[in-house]
Amino acid sequence: MGWIINSLLSILTLVVQHFLSTREKAFWGAVLPVCFVALMMYLRFRGGIDGEKNFWFILTLGTVILLSIWTSGRETLKKRRKKELDKMKSHDLK
């Protein structure tokens, strides 16, 4: 049962990250990666994560995933803006 909750929480986190990454202000997409790193550091120093290799693997993998979603969201926003601008230009030419 615990893995189901962890999976749902992970999926929810990724969905929220994608949503925040496609907002007008770029810093919203940086909120979750920064919080993730802070949480991992907190857990490491409080003894919540055993093993140095486990810690670095989870920290690196999680940060890379969140930052790649952020990058993807910014590219999606750029494409959306360009599409809207092209649409406005085509209406101006008519």
C-alpha positions in Angstrom: 0.0 0.0 0.0 2.9 2.3 0.7 4.3 2.0 -2.8 1.0 3.1 -4.2 1.0 6.3 -2.2 4.6 7.0 -3.1 3.9 6.4 -6.8 0.8 8.7 -6.7 2.8 11.4 -4.8 5.6 11.1 -7.4 3.2 11.4 -10.3 1.5 14.4 -8.7 4.9 16.0 -8.2 5.8 15.6 -11.8 2.4 17.0 -13.0 2.8 20.0 -10.7 6.3 20.5 -11.9 5.1 20.5 -15.5 2.4 23.0 -14.7 4.7 25.3 -12.9 7.3 25.1 -15.7 4.8 26.4 -18.3 3.9 29.5 -16.4 4.9 33.0 -17.6 7.5 33.5 -14.8 10.4 31.1 -15.2 11.2 30.9 -11.5 8.0 29.0 -10.7 9.6 26.0 -12.4 12.6 26.2 -10.1 10.6 25.9 -6.9 10.3 22.2 -6.8 13.9 21.4 -7.8 15.1 23.7 -5.0 12.7 22.2 -2.5 13.7 18.7 -3.5 17.4 19.4 -3.0 16.6 21.1 0.4 14.4 18.1 1.4 17.1 15.6 0.4 19.8 17.5 2.4 17.5 17.7 5.4 16.7 13.9 5.2 20.4 13.1 4.7 21.5 15.1 7.8 18.6 13.8 9.9 19.5 10.2 9.1 16.5 9.5 6.8 18.6 8.2 4.0 21.1 5.4 4.6 24.2 5.1 2.5 26.2 7.8 0.6 25.6 6.2 -2.8 21.8 6.0 -2.3 21.7 9.6 -1.3 23.7 10.9 -4.3 21.8 8.6 -6.7 18.4 9.8 -5.5 19.5 13.5 -5.4 21.1 13.4 -8.8 18.3 11.5 -10.5 15.5 13.5 -8.9 17.1 16.8 -9.7 17.8 15.8 -13.3 14.2 14.7 -13.8 12.8 17.9 -12.3 15.2 20.2 -14.3 14.4 18.4 -17.5 10.7 18.9 -17.0 11.4 22.5 -16.3 13.4 22.8 -19.6 10.7 21.0 -21.5 8.0 23.3 -20.0 10.0 26.4 -21.0 10.3 25.1 -24.5 6.6 24.4 -24.6 5.8 27.9 -23.5 8.2 29.4 -26.2 6.4 27.4 -28.9 3.0 28.5 -27.6 4.1 32.2 -27.5 5.5 31.9 -31.1 2.3 30.2 -32.3 0.2 33.0 -30.8 2.5 35.7 -32.3 2.3 34.1 -35.7 -1.5 34.0 -35.4 -1.6 37.7 -34.5 0.7 38.5 -37.4 -1.5 36.6 -39.8 -4.6 38.5 -38.6 -2.8 41.8 -39.0 -1.9 41.0 -42.6 -5.5 40.3 -43.5 
